[in-house]
Amino acid sequence: MLVVGFPAGPWGTNCWVLATGPGQECLIVDPGKDSAPGIEEAVEEHGLRPVAVLLTHGHIDHVWSVVPVCGARGIPAYIHPRDRGMLEDPLSGISPETGRMLATMTGGRLQAGEPEDLRLLEDGATISLAGLDLSVDHAPGHTPGSVMFRRPGSGEVAPVLVSGDVLFEGSIGRTDLPGGDHQQMLASLATRILPLADDTVVLPGHGGSTTIGRERVANPYLTAISDAPQAPGRGL
């Protein structure tokens, strides 16, 4: 499996490009602000052909470029229905501070909306795109419609989890924004994260990649999950 990732925009949001290998079709995950040049570089360097955009959740730092990226290539985007509204109203899921930042960045002219071909994700579904079979795990807490994309391992190939803002290296997504819910996040960690194999490679929405095994012993939100930590976590 070919994985290309890079941080983009003022929030350092990770955009991931996934394919079975060079010269193949690929998926683009979370095209945030200023991600288009990095996507083009990855596509050209590896001879890839994008066929879809996957969105882990609806926060503006993860979906900023979804309309132009999909429109330029005539490809669909996928999002959970509970976060769909944030595409049309990106201010609905962010803090006032971030709203003021966006107003400054855009001169009050934030371009929002849905791509022409928008498809909705279902929990437990398997999407088969670009030669990859990915399980969809609904994991609310950071947002109502947060999802993770999981590819099982095979032989010596480790499982892969695209975690969005559910799990980071040493932290989790914040739950104090509109639509966030700390108890739901704890439930998602307990039911969606902790049961995964230790060798699962985690590709998060921000920061460096990690593994479930590493986070199981070092991430305070996982080691003390029953204590319901009150720190807000990371993310937009």
C-alpha positions as CSV (number, residue, x, y, z in Angstrom):
1,M,0.0,0.0,0.0
2,L,1.3,3.4,-1.0
3,V,0.7,6.1,1.6
4,V,1.6,9.8,1.0
5,G,0.9,12.3,3.7
6,F,1.7,15.9,4.3
7,P,0.4,18.7,6.6
8,A,-1.3,21.6,4.9
9,G,-2.7,25.0,5.8
10,P,-2.6,27.1,9.0
11,W,-3.8,24.2,11.1
12,G,-1.3,21.7,9.8
13,T,-4.0,19.3,8.8
14,N,-2.8,16.0,7.4
15,C,-3.9,15.2,3.9
16,W,-3.4,11.6,3.0
17,V,-3.2,10.0,-0.5
18,L,-3.8,6.3,-0.5
19,A,-3.2,3.8,-3.3
20,T,-2.3,0.1,-3.8
21,G,0.9,1.3,-5.4
22,P,2.5,3.7,-7.9
23,G,0.7,4.1,-11.2
24,Q,-2.7,3.2,-9.7
25,E,-5.9,4.8,-8.8
26,C,-5.8,6.6,-5.4
27,L,-8.0,8.1,-2.7
28,I,-7.5,11.6,-1.2
29,V,-8.4,11.9,2.5
30,D,-9.1,15.3,4.1
31,P,-8.0,18.0,1.5
32,G,-7.7,20.9,3.8
33,K,-6.7,24.5,3.1
34,D,-3.6,24.8,0.8
35,S,-3.6,21.0,0.2
36,A,-4.0,21.2,-3.6
37,P,-0.3,21.6,-4.4
38,G,0.7,18.7,-2.2
39,I,-2.0,16.5,-3.8
40,E,-0.7,17.4,-7.3
41,E,2.8,16.7,-6.3
42,A,1.9,13.3,-4.9
43,V,-0.2,12.4,-7.9
44,E,2.5,13.4,-10.4
45,E,5.4,11.9,-8.5
46,H,3.7,8.5,-8.2
47,G,1.6,8.5,-11.4
48,L,-1.6,8.3,-9.5
49,R,-5.2,8.8,-10.6
50,P,-7.6,10.1,-7.9
51,V,-11.0,8.5,-7.9
52,A,-12.6,9.9,-4.7
53,V,-12.2,12.1,-1.7
54,L,-12.9,10.7,1.8
55,L,-13.7,13.1,4.7
56,T,-13.1,12.0,8.3
57,H,-15.3,14.8,9.5
58,G,-16.8,18.1,8.6
59,H,-14.5,20.7,10.3
60,I,-13.3,23.3,7.8
61,D,-9.6,22.5,8.3
62,H,-10.3,19.1,6.8
63,V,-12.8,20.0,4.1
64,W,-11.6,23.4,2.9
65,S,-10.5,22.2,-0.6
66,V,-13.0,19.4,-1.2
67,V,-15.1,21.4,-3.7
68,P,-12.2,22.5,-6.0
69,V,-10.4,19.1,-5.7
70,C,-13.5,17.1,-6.6
71,G,-14.6,19.6,-9.2
72,A,-11.3,19.7,-11.0
73,R,-11.2,15.9,-11.4
74,G,-14.9,15.1,-11.6
75,I,-14.8,12.7,-8.6
76,P,-17.1,12.2,-5.6
77,A,-16.6,13.0,-2.0
78,Y,-17.8,10.8,1.0
79,I,-18.8,12.1,4.4
80,H,-21.0,10.9,7.3
81,P,-24.5,12.4,7.2
82,R,-24.3,13.8,10.7
83,D,-21.4,16.1,9.5
84,R,-22.9,17.0,6.1
85,G,-24.3,20.3,7.4
86,M,-20.8,21.6,8.1
87,L,-20.0,21.7,4.4
88,E,-22.7,24.4,3.9
89,D,-22.2,26.1,7.2
90,P,-18.6,25.6,8.3
91,L,-19.0,28.1,11.2
92,S,-21.4,25.7,12.9
93,G,-18.7,23.4,14.2
94,I,-15.9,25.7,15.2
95,S,-15.0,28.0,18.0
96,P,-15.5,31.8,18.0
97,E,-11.7,32.3,17.9
98,T,-11.4,30.1,14.8
99,G,-14.4,31.9,13.2
100,R,-12.6,35.3,13.7
101,M,-9.4,33.7,12.2
102,L,-11.4,32.6,9.2
103,A,-13.0,36.0,8.7
104,T,-9.5,37.6,8.7
105,M,-8.1,35.0,6.3
106,T,-11.0,35.2,3.8
107,G,-12.0,38.9,4.2
108,G,-15.4,37.6,5.4
109,R,-15.9,35.8,2.1
110,L,-15.6,32.1,3.1
111,Q,-16.5,29.9,0.2
112,A,-18.5,26.9,1.4
113,G,-20.7,24.2,-0.1
114,E,-20.9,20.6,-1.2
115,P,-19.2,19.0,-4.2
116,E,-21.4,18.1,-7.0
117,D,-21.2,14.4,-6.3
118,L,-21.5,13.9,-2.5
119,R,-22.1,10.4,-1.1
120,L,-22.9,9.5,2.5
121,L,-21.1,7.0,4.7
122,E,-22.7,4.4,6.9
123,D,-21.2,2.9,10.0
124,G,-19.9,-0.6,9.4
125,A,-19.9,-0.3,5.6
126,T,-17.0,-1.4,3.5
127,I,-16.1,1.0,0.7
128,S,-14.2,-0.5,-2.2
129,L,-12.4,2.2,-4.2
130,A,-9.0,2.4,-5.9
131,G,-8.4,-1.3,-5.3
132,L,-8.7,-0.7,-1.5
133,D,-11.3,-2.2,0.8
134,L,-11.8,0.2,3.8
135,S,-14.1,-0.3,6.7
136,V,-16.0,2.8,7.9
137,D,-16.1,3.2,11.7
138,H,-18.4,5.9,13.1
139,A,-16.6,7.4,16.1
140,P,-18.5,10.4,17.4
141,G,-17.1,12.7,20.1
142,H,-15.0,15.2,18.2
143,T,-17.9,15.8,15.9
144,P,-21.2,14.0,15.6
145,G,-20.2,12.5,12.3
146,S,-16.5,11.7,12.8
147,V,-15.5,8.5,11.1
148,M,-12.3,6.5,10.7
149,F,-11.2,4.4,7.8
150,R,-9.6,1.0,8.5
151,R,-7.8,-1.4,6.3
152,P,-7.1,-4.9,7.8
153,G,-3.6,-6.3,7.7
154,S,-2.6,-9.3,5.6
155,G,0.5,-11.4,6.2
156,E,3.4,-9.1,7.0
157,V,1.4,-6.0,6.0
158,A,0.2,-4.2,9.1
159,P,-3.4,-2.9,9.5
160,V,-3.9,0.8,8.8
161,L,-6.3,3.2,10.5
162,V,-7.0,6.7,9.2
163,S,-8.1,8.2,12.4
164,G,-9.0,11.8,11.5
165,D,-9.3,13.8,14.8
166,V,-10.4,10.9,16.9
167,L,-6.9,9.8,17.9
168,F,-3.5,11.5,17.7
169,E,0.0,10.6,18.9
170,G,-0.3,11.2,22.6
171,S,-3.7,12.9,22.5
172,I,-7.3,12.9,21.1
173,G,-9.5,15.3,19.3
174,R,-11.0,18.1,21.4
175,T,-14.5,17.7,22.5
176,D,-15.3,21.3,23.6
177,L,-16.4,22.6,20.2
178,P,-20.1,22.8,19.0
179,G,-21.2,19.2,18.4
180,G,-18.4,17.7,20.5
181,D,-19.2,15.3,23.3
182,H,-16.6,14.0,25.7
183,Q,-18.6,11.0,26.9
184,Q,-19.1,10.0,23.3
185,M,-15.4,10.4,22.6
186,L,-14.6,8.1,25.6
187,A,-17.1,5.5,24.2
188,S,-15.5,5.7,20.8
189,L,-12.0,5.2,22.2
190,A,-13.2,2.2,24.2
191,T,-15.2,0.5,21.4
192,R,-13.3,1.6,18.3
193,I,-9.7,2.2,19.3
194,L,-8.8,-0.1,22.2
195,P,-9.9,-3.4,20.5
196,L,-7.6,-2.8,17.5
197,A,-4.4,-4.8,17.1
198,D,-1.2,-3.2,18.5
199,D,0.5,-3.2,15.1
200,T,-2.2,-1.1,13.5
201,V,-0.6,2.0,11.9
202,V,-2.5,5.2,12.8
203,L,-2.6,8.0,10.2
204,P,-4.1,10.9,12.2
205,G,-5.6,14.2,11.2
206,H,-2.8,16.2,12.8
207,G,0.8,15.4,13.9
208,G,2.9,12.3,13.3
209,S,1.8,8.8,12.6
210,T,1.9,6.2,15.4
211,T,0.6,2.7,16.3
212,I,-2.2,1.5,18.5
213,G,0.3,-0.4,20.6
214,R,2.3,2.7,21.3
215,E,-0.8,4.7,22.1
216,R,-2.2,2.0,24.3
217,V,0.7,2.4,26.7
218,A,1.6,6.0,26.3
219,N,-1.6,8.0,25.5
220,P,-3.1,9.3,28.7
221,Y,-6.6,9.3,27.3
222,L,-6.3,5.5,26.7
223,T,-4.4,4.5,29.7
224,A,-6.8,6.3,32.0
225,I,-9.9,6.1,29.9
226,S,-12.1,5.2,32.9
227,D,-11.1,8.5,34.6
228,A,-12.7,10.6,31.9
229,P,-9.9,13.2,31.6
230,Q,-11.1,16.7,31.3
231,A,-8.4,18.2,29.0
232,P,-10.0,19.3,25.7
233,G,-7.6,17.5,23.4
234,R,-6.4,18.8,20.0
235,G,-7.9,19.8,16.6
236,L,-9.6,22.9,15.2
